[in-house]
Amino acid sequence: MNTKFFKYQGTGNDFIMIDDRISLFPSGDNAQLIEELCHRRFGIGADGLILLQKHESADFYMKYYNSDGRESSMCGNGGRCIAQFAKDLNVVSDKAVFYAVDGYHEAEYQNNIVSLLMKDVDSIEKRSNDEFVLNTGSPHYVIFTDIDIASLDIVSMAKKIRYNDQFAKDGINVNFVNIINEGELKVRTYERGVEDETYSCGTGVTASVLAYSQRNSISGKPITVQTLGGILSVKYTPNEHSFKQVYLQGPAQRVFEGVIELL
């Protein structure tokens, strides 16, 4: 079967996009196929695969798979990319409301920037003054450090956390954060399911900003974040130790499209 696909990226976090509104893609129990499609040597190459499907009470449903072929939790950059994909398909126009594994999301478009409403965050677990655990649609471990994160071997460091006794079963994403100034962070992220560093992680950037806000008592002004793949920003409304109206903002771009034969 020949299947049309599209390749999108959001600050270097890249995804295979498939319009599956007529439900033809063989996704059920087919982790090997998805893993092969995401392979960077023998497939199309991507951090994940996303299906745009019909939904009875939203503009569409976002079904997300990591590059290991397994259906996963929410992906922030993937959410921004599928919102742009839906607009490019004329499924939506100025605003999108879609459903994902963690519930409803809204997306807005302005000046080539996609603004995605993330889930509310009710609490953040403080492990130390520099280490936090929270869920922004996906689970994240956030580490603040004064050492320039560009010099760190974050993959080996992150694996010690991701595969420890507490997190090994379900996995956790691990973020390393430098504070540049009060309104700017630099973040590198190791993602479970990819089992490597990615150029950018939307839920990780969001988690890093919210942990930073709680750690440094920042009032809620928008925070700019440098990732390996580009610049994202997060705005939010703090409410004691919870966060509401959390928006992840940044570019999402179609890279190319093609047809692949699914054997």
Secondary structure as GFF3:
##gff-version 3
##sequence-region A 1 263
A	DSSP	beta_strand	2	10	.	.	.	ID=ss1
A	DSSP	beta_strand	13	19	.	.	.	ID=ss2
A	DSSP	alpha_helix	31	38	.	.	.	ID=ss3
A	DSSP	beta_strand	48	53	.	.	.	ID=ss4
A	DSSP	beta_strand	60	66	.	.	.	ID=ss5
A	DSSP	alpha_helix	76	88	.	.	.	ID=ss6
A	DSSP	beta_strand	95	100	.	.	.	ID=ss7
A	DSSP	beta_strand	103	110	.	.	.	ID=ss8
A	DSSP	beta_strand	113	117	.	.	.	ID=ss9
A	DSSP	beta_strand	125	128	.	.	.	ID=ss10
A	DSSP	beta_strand	131	135	.	.	.	ID=ss11
A	DSSP	beta_strand	139	144	.	.	.	ID=ss12
A	DSSP	three_ten_helix	149	151	.	.	.	ID=ss13
A	DSSP	alpha_helix	154	162	.	.	.	ID=ss14
A	DSSP	beta_strand	173	181	.	.	.	ID=ss15
A	DSSP	beta_strand	184	191	.	.	.	ID=ss16
A	DSSP	beta_strand	196	198	.	.	.	ID=ss17
A	DSSP	alpha_helix	202	216	.	.	.	ID=ss18
A	DSSP	beta_strand	223	227	.	.	.	ID=ss19
A	DSSP	beta_strand	230	239	.	.	.	ID=ss20
A	DSSP	beta_strand	242	250	.	.	.	ID=ss21
A	DSSP	beta_strand	253	261	.	.	.	ID=ss22
###
